[in-house]
Amino acid sequence: MTQLNPYLSFDGNAEEAMNFYGSVFGSDLATVMRWGDNPQCESFSDADKNKVMHTALPVGDSMIMASDFVGMPGQEYTAGNNF
């Protein structure tokens, strides 16, 4: 049996999207970690600190994992770089 564990990146709505996927698949988020929980991110803005650094949703034998994109120098969120 093959497991598929996709990792998705969202532009600030990862928790909302993953909760929706959970309602579709009948599952609850296994974890939600925020960027502000990471001491190395203390210089992030309050808005970025509240974004999701990592979340996981069990779906059968697989996991859908996700985070919110936080812009770093030279990077920006664009459709196509979100998985």
ABEGO torsion letter per residue (X at the ends): XBBBBBBBBBBGAAAAAAAAAAAAAGBBBABBBBAAABAAAAABBAAAAABBABBBBBBEABBBBBBBBBBBBGBBBBBGAAX
